[in-house]
C-alpha cells in the first residue's frame, strides 16, 4: 500500500509537473521555485528527491492559493455615468485597443 502511494506521489510531484505548475504561481515566487526544482532534480537519492519535491509542491500550492485569493479580492473599477470619460467610453475604448496592448 505504501508503494502505491509513493508511485502516485512520484507522478504528481515530478520535475515536469512542478515546473508546469510554477506558471500559475505569483510572479515573485516563480524564479525561486524554478531554481529549487532544478536543484532538487539533481539529487541522486530518489527518496530524498521526492521528499524535496513534496516540500516544493507545498510551496507552489501556497503561492497558487495566494494568487487565487488576490484574484477573487480584486476590486472592480467603476466610474459614475456623469463623468465625461464614462460618456465617451464607447468611442474611447476601440481607440485604446488599437493603439495600446491591453
C-alpha positions in Angstrom: 0.0 0.0 0.0 2.9 2.4 0.8 4.4 1.5 -2.6 1.3 2.6 -4.5 1.2 5.9 -2.5 4.8 6.6 -3.3 4.3 5.9 -7.0 1.3 8.2 -7.1 3.3 10.9 -5.3 6.1 10.4 -7.8 3.7 11.1 -10.7 2.1 14.1 -9.0 5.4 15.7 -7.8 7.8 15.1 -10.6 10.2 17.7 -12.0 8.0 18.2 -15.1 4.7 18.6 -13.2 6.2 21.0 -10.7 7.7 23.2 -13.5 4.4 23.2 -15.2 2.6 24.3 -12.0 5.0 27.2 -11.4 3.4 29.2 -14.2 0.3 29.6 -12.0 2.3 30.9 -9.1 2.9 34.5 -8.0 5.4 36.2 -10.3 7.7 37.0 -7.4 7.9 33.3 -6.5 8.4 31.8 -10.0 12.2 32.2 -10.3 12.9 30.9 -6.8 10.6 27.9 -7.1 12.1 27.1 -10.6 15.6 27.1 -9.1 14.5 24.9 -6.2 13.0 22.4 -8.6 16.2 22.4 -10.7 18.3 21.8 -7.6 16.1 19.1 -6.3 16.2 17.3 -9.7 20.0 16.9 -9.2 19.6 14.8 -6.0 20.7 11.3 -6.7 18.7 9.5 -3.9 15.2 9.1 -5.2 13.5 9.0 -1.8 15.2 12.3 -0.8 14.5 13.8 -4.2 10.8 13.1 -3.9 10.7 14.4 -0.3 12.1 17.7 -1.5 9.7 17.7 -4.4 6.9 17.3 -1.9 8.1 20.3 0.1 8.4 22.4 -3.1 4.9 21.2 -4.1 3.5 22.7 -0.9 5.2 26.0 -1.5 3.8 26.0 -5.1 0.3 25.3 -3.7 0.7 28.1 -1.2 1.7 30.6 -3.9 -1.1 29.4 -6.1 -3.6 30.0 -3.3 -2.2 33.5 -2.8 -2.8 34.2 -6.5 -6.4 32.8 -6.2 -7.1 34.9 -3.1 -5.8 38.1 -4.7 -7.7 37.4 -7.9 -11.0 37.0 -6.0 -10.4 40.1 -3.9 -9.5 42.3 -6.9 -11.8 45.3 -6.8 -13.8 46.2 -9.9 -13.3 49.7 -11.0 -16.5 51.6 -11.9 -17.0 55.2 -12.8 -20.1 57.2 -12.5 -22.0 57.8 -15.7 -21.9 61.6 -15.2 -18.2 61.7 -15.9 -17.2 62.7 -19.4 -14.9 59.7 -19.6 -17.8 57.4 -18.9 -19.9 59.1 -21.5 -17.2 58.7 -24.2 -16.4 55.1 -23.3 -17.9 53.6 -26.5 -15.6 55.7 -28.7 -12.5 55.7 -26.5 -12.2 52.0 -25.8 -11.8 51.0 -29.5 -9.2 53.7 -30.0 -7.2 52.5 -27.0 -7.3 48.8 -28.1 -5.9 49.8 -31.5 -3.1 51.9 -30.1 -2.1 50.1 -26.9 -1.7 46.5 -25.9 -4.2 45.8 -23.2 
